Amino acid sequence: MLKYFFSIFVLVVLLLVTVAGFRGQKFQKPPIELFPDMDHQPKVKSQVPSTFYSDGRGNRAPITGTVPLGYAMPQHKSVDGSAGESQSPYKQVHFSGGVGYTDTGKMGASWGTGMPIEVTPEFIARGQERFNISCSVCHGATGAGNGIAGKYGLVAIANLHQDRILQMADGEIFNTITHGKNTMMGYGDRIQVQDRWAIIAYIRALQKSQGGATINDVPATERAKLESQNP
């Protein structure tokens, strides 16, 4: 009887030692793992050397010519050494960081209205390009809210021609593009500040194209051309 008692006692002690282990102890050799699972699988870890590649680095260098998502390609300097085309305000790499109207859409505590960047035909064309890339998939090519995303289950897509948005301040639209609203994601980390304003300028042009424009919206030089052609 005593033999069985000591046998059970030894088994219990071994079980406790196996479960608890030698806590607080340090060993030079790695522990025995009965079920290593995938703890030691061969893989590349960030910032860790790797013998898989000939240069010994785990991280791979970016492909030549690639740029971070949303950035514009650097502009070449002109022959005389000036920055030339790169001075165009919406081709500078700028996502945010300021506290003024251009970066926040706010004038004081209220949403502001007006374009902080000169609106030119080139500027609106840039806005059209960015709109077609980032916005038309939901809002549609004309901004009517009939983009392809709506056919795949996305709901509550805003029609940019509804009175609520027609009356919305430019700064609030800028904030919506930056941070998103309802089911719309924010594009502050994908679209540069200057391009957000270019998109707003194009949206305003779209809205005017649907019946909100008057002859006074046509630049004086263009009105003069029209009057000369149609006396």
C-alpha positions in Angstrom: 0.0 0.0 0.0 2.8 2.3 0.9 4.5 1.6 -2.4 1.5 2.9 -4.3 1.4 6.0 -2.2 5.0 6.9 -3.0 4.5 6.1 -6.7 1.5 8.5 -6.8 3.4 11.1 -4.8 6.4 11.0 -7.2 4.1 11.3 -10.2 2.3 14.3 -8.7 5.6 16.0 -8.0 6.9 15.4 -11.5 3.6 16.7 -12.9 3.9 19.9 -10.8 7.5 20.5 -11.9 6.6 19.9 -15.5 3.7 22.3 -15.4 5.3 25.0 -13.3 8.8 24.7 -14.7 11.8 26.3 -13.1 10.3 29.8 -12.9 12.9 32.5 -12.7 15.7 30.3 -13.8 17.8 31.0 -16.8 19.3 28.4 -19.1 21.8 28.5 -21.8 20.1 26.0 -24.0 16.6 26.5 -25.5 13.7 24.7 -23.8 12.3 21.4 -25.1 9.1 22.1 -27.0 6.8 19.2 -27.5 4.5 21.2 -29.7 6.5 24.0 -31.4 3.6 24.7 -33.8 4.9 27.5 -36.1 6.9 29.4 -33.6 10.1 28.9 -35.5 9.0 29.0 -39.0 11.4 30.5 -41.6 10.2 34.0 -42.3 11.4 37.5 -43.0 11.1 39.9 -40.0 11.3 43.7 -40.4 14.7 45.2 -39.5 16.2 41.8 -38.9 19.1 40.3 -40.9 18.3 37.5 -43.3 20.5 35.0 -45.0 17.9 34.4 -47.6 18.9 37.4 -49.6 22.4 38.0 -50.9 22.7 41.5 -49.3 21.8 40.0 -45.9 18.9 42.3 -45.3 15.4 41.2 -44.4 13.7 44.5 -45.6 13.8 44.9 -49.3 14.6 48.3 -51.0 11.7 50.0 -52.8 11.6 49.5 -56.5 13.3 52.3 -58.3 10.9 55.1 -59.2 8.2 54.2 -56.7 6.7 56.9 -54.5 4.5 56.7 -51.3 0.7 56.5 -52.0 -0.7 59.9 -52.8 2.6 61.8 -53.4 3.3 63.7 -56.6 6.4 62.9 -58.6 9.2 65.5 -58.1 9.3 68.1 -60.8 12.5 68.7 -62.8 14.2 72.1 -62.6 14.4 74.2 -65.7 17.6 74.9 -67.6 18.2 78.2 -65.7 18.1 76.4 -62.4 14.7 77.7 -61.2 12.1 75.3 -59.9 9.9 76.1 -62.9 6.8 73.9 -63.1 7.3 72.6 -59.5 6.1 75.9 -58.2 2.6 75.0 -59.2 0.8 75.0 -55.8 -1.0 71.7 -56.3 2.1 69.8 -57.3 3.9 70.3 -54.0 3.9 67.4 -51.6 1.7 68.5 -48.8 -0.9 66.5 -46.8 -1.6 68.5 -43.7 0.0 70.0 -40.6 -1.1 73.6 -40.7 -3.9 75.1 -38.6 -5.0 77.7 -41.2 -8.0 77.6 -43.5 -6.1 75.9 -46.3 -5.3 72.9 -44.1 -8.5 72.7 -42.0 -11.3 74.3 -43.9 -12.1 76.5 -40.9 -12.0 80.2 -40.4 -11.9 80.6 -36.7 -14.6 78.3 -35.2 -16.7 78.2 -38.4 -16.4 76.5 -41.8 -15.0 78.9 -44.3 -15.9 79.4 -48.0 -13.7 80.3 -50.9 -10.7 78.8 -52.6 -7.3 79.4 -51.0 -5.6 78.5 -54.3 -6.1 80.4 -57.5 -8.7 78.7 -59.7 -7.4 78.2 -63.2 -8.5 75.9 -66.0 -5.4 73.7 -65.2 -6.4 73.6 -61.5 -9.9 72.5 -62.4 -8.5 69.9 -64.8 -6.4 68.6 -62.0 -9.5 68.4 -59.8 -11.3 66.5 -62.5 -8.5 64.0 -62.7 -8.4 63.5 -58.9 -12.2 63.3 -58.7 -12.4 60.6 -61.4 -9.7 58.6 -59.5 -10.9 58.8 -55.9 -14.5 60.0 -56.0 -16.4 58.9 -59.1 -16.5 55.3 -58.0 -19.1 56.2 -55.5 -20.5 59.6 -56.5 -20.5 58.9 -60.2 -18.8 60.8 -63.1 -21.3 63.7 -62.8 -21.5 63.7 -59.0 -25.1 62.4 -59.0 -24.4 59.6 -56.5 -24.7 56.8 -59.1 -21.2 55.4 -59.1 -20.4 51.8 -59.6 -20.0 51.2 -55.8 -23.7 51.7 -55.4 -24.4 48.7 -57.6 -22.4 46.4 -55.2 -24.3 47.2 -52.0 -22.8 50.5 -50.8 -25.7 52.7 -49.6 -26.1 56.3 -48.5 -24.0 57.8 -51.3 -24.5 61.5 -51.4 -25.7 63.2 -54.5 -23.5 66.3 -54.9 -26.2 68.2 -56.6 -28.7 68.1 -53.7 -29.4 71.4 -52.0 -27.7 70.4 -48.8 -24.3 70.1 -50.5 -25.0 73.1 -52.8 -25.3 75.2 -49.7 -22.4 73.5 -47.9 -19.4 75.7 -47.2 -16.2 74.8 -49.1 -14.4 74.3 -45.8 -16.9 71.7 -44.7 -16.5 69.8 -48.0 -12.7 69.9 -47.5 -13.2 68.5 -44.0 -15.4 65.7 -45.3 -12.8 64.7 -47.9 -10.1 64.8 -45.2 -11.8 62.9 -42.4 -14.8 61.2 -44.1 -18.4 61.1 -43.1 -20.9 58.3 -42.4 -20.0 55.5 -44.8 -17.4 57.6 -46.6 -13.8 57.0 -45.6 -11.3 59.8 -45.0 -8.8 60.6 -47.8 -6.5 62.9 -45.7 -3.7 60.4 -46.0 -4.3 59.7 -49.7 -5.1 63.1 -51.3 -2.8 66.1 -51.0 -4.2 69.3 -49.5 -3.9 71.1 -52.8 -5.7 68.3 -54.7 -8.5 68.3 -52.2 -9.2 71.9 -53.0 -8.8 71.1 -56.7 -11.5 68.5 -56.3 -13.8 71.0 -54.5 -13.3 73.4 -57.4 -14.3 70.7 -59.9 -17.3 69.7 -57.7 -18.5 73.3 -57.9 -18.0 73.3 -61.6 -20.1 70.1 -61.8 -22.8 71.7 -59.8 -22.9 74.7 -62.0 -23.0 72.4 -65.1 -26.3 71.0 -63.9 -28.2 74.3 -64.0 -26.6 76.4 -61.4 -24.5 78.6 -63.7 -25.2 82.1 -65.0 -23.5 84.2 -67.6 -21.8 86.1 -64.8 -19.9 82.9 -64.0 -18.1 83.0 -67.3 -14.8 85.0 -67.1 -14.9 88.4 -68.7 -12.4 87.4 -71.4 -14.4 84.4 -72.3 -17.7 86.4 -72.4 -16.0 88.8 -74.8 -15.1 86.0 -77.1 -18.6 84.6 -77.0 -20.1 88.1 -77.7 -17.7 88.6 -80.6 -18.6 85.3 -82.1 -22.4 85.8 -81.5 -23.0 89.6 -81.9 
